[in-house]
Amino acid sequence: MKILFDLFPVILFFIVFKVAGVFAATAAAIAATFVQVAWVKYHHGKVDTMLWVSLGIITVFGGATLLLHDETFIKWKPTILYWFFTVTLLFSALVLKKNLMRALLHEKMTLPDFVWHRLNLAWSGFFALLGILNLYVAFNFSTDAWVNFKLFGATGIMLVFILVQAAMLAKHVEEEDHKEP
């Protein structure tokens, strides 16, 4: 359910795009993200930083798309979000000496330091490449193809990446499980 909740604006963007075009879809995605933030705030009291960032980026780039009537801005939005994740992961690790992947996942699994470091690098590299791939599709294919990629391609690639990461981490998690008395 969390995955569907997180994908709600993207799914709504896809549906509205197919029915009414990119500008109506952009307005719907902005509205959906505001609804997401309000729902999380009402039900949990605190909104995750990443959701605030997503709201800011969709509002700025979606707003520019609507104001200037230019779909280029909304096509940049996923890349900006992915690259924000890349920079955040790398900045935190290199400058602040804090591993954000560990901070997010340490309660769910115990891993050796070198594995946390690799996981952080893997995700930052993944987001950087996904941002590049988004731009490639956005500016070398039709808007319709880009919208399909945004929902199915990027989501599918992320799912495969998560499964590969899980398979790679399973070895280390199992080792930790065997060490515990």
N, C-alpha and C positions, 0 to 999 in steps of 0.2 A: 504493500500500500504506500510506503514511503517513496518508492521509486515512481509510482504513478502520480503521487502528490508533487514530487520534484519536477516531473515531466509535464505537469498540467499546462503551464503556459506554452510549451513547445507543441503539445498535442492540439491545444486550442488554436495556436497560430496556424498549424497545418490544416485543420478543418476549415477555419475561416478563410484561409488563403484559397483553398479549393473552391469555395463557394463565392467569395466576394473580392478576392485579390489581395495584394500585398499590403496596401494601406489599411484596409479594414482589419487584416490579420495582425498588423503591427499594433493598432489601437487595442485589439483584443488581448494581445500578449502583455501590453503595459497594464491593462485593467486586471488581467489574471494575476500578474505578479503583485499588484497592490492587494488583491483579495488574499493571496497566499500570505503576505506579510501580516495582514489584519487577522487572518485565521490563526496563524502561529502565535501572534501576540495575545489574542484572546484566550486561546486554549493552553498555552504554555507560559505566558507571561514574559518570555524573553525570546527575541528573534536572533537567530544565528547570524553571525557576521557575514557569512557568504551569501545569505539571502538578502541582506541589506545591500551588499555589493552588486548582486544580480539586479535588484530593483533600481539602483542608481544607474547601472549601465544600460538597462532596457529603457529607462526613462530618458536618458540623454540621447542614446543612439536611435531609439524609436521615436522620440520627440523630434529629433533632427529629420528623420525620414518623413514624418507627417508634416512638419513645418515647411520643409523645403521641397516636399513632394519628390523625393529622390530615394529610391530603394537601396542605394549604395550603403547608406549608414546602417540600416538594419542587417545588411550582409556582413558588415564588419563586427557587429555585436558579439557573436559567438567567439570570434578570434580574440577580441579584446578581453572577454571573460576568461578564456583559456590562458592567454598570456599573463593576465593578472594572477591566475593561480600559479603559473610557472615562476613569475618574479617573486611572489609571496613565499613559495616553498624554498627557492634558492636564497633569497634575502634572509629569511629566518635561519636557515642552516649556516650560511656563510658569515653573516654579519652578527646576528643575534645569538648564534650558537644554540639554536633551539630547533629540534626536529619536529615539524608540524604533523607529519604522518604518525610519529610516536604519540604526540599529544592527542591526536584524534582517535587512535586505535589501541593505546596501551592497556585499556581496561578490557579489551576483547581478546588480546593475545600478548604473549611475552616472546620477544625476539632478541637475539644478540644485537649489540650496538651496530656492528657492520651491516647487518641485514636491514635495520632501520634506516641507515644511511643510504643503502642501495635502493630501498623502497622509495625514499624521498626523491632521490635522483631519477628513478624510473618514472615516477609520476610527473615530476617537473618536465622531463624530456617528452613524455607522452602528451602533456598539455601543449607544449611548444609545437610539436608536430601536428597535433590535431588543429591548432590554430592555423598553421600553414595550409593544411589540407582543406580547411573551410574556405580560405581565400582562393585556393586553386579552383575548387568547385564553384564558388560564388561568381568568379570572374571569367571562367572558361566554359560554363554551361548556362543553360537557361535558368531563369528564376524558379521555374517549376522544378527543375532537376535539383537545384540548390535546396529548395524547401523539402523535397523528398530526402535528400542527403542529411539535412539537419535533423529530421526525426528518425529515419531508419538507418542511415549510414553512420552518423556520428554516435548514435545510441548503440548500434550494433558493434561498432569498433570499441567503444568503451566497455561494453559487456564482455567482449572477447579479451580485452586487456585485463579486466578484473579477474576473469577465470584463469588466465595465464598467471597473474600475480598470485592468486589463491593456490594454484598448483605448485608454484615455486616456494611459497611460504609454508605450505603444508609440511614439508620436510623439517623445517626449523621449529614449527609449532609442535610437531610430534616429538622431536628431540627434547624440547622443553617439557612436554608431558611426561616422558619417560624418566626425566631427572627428578621430578617432584616425588616425594615419598607418599 
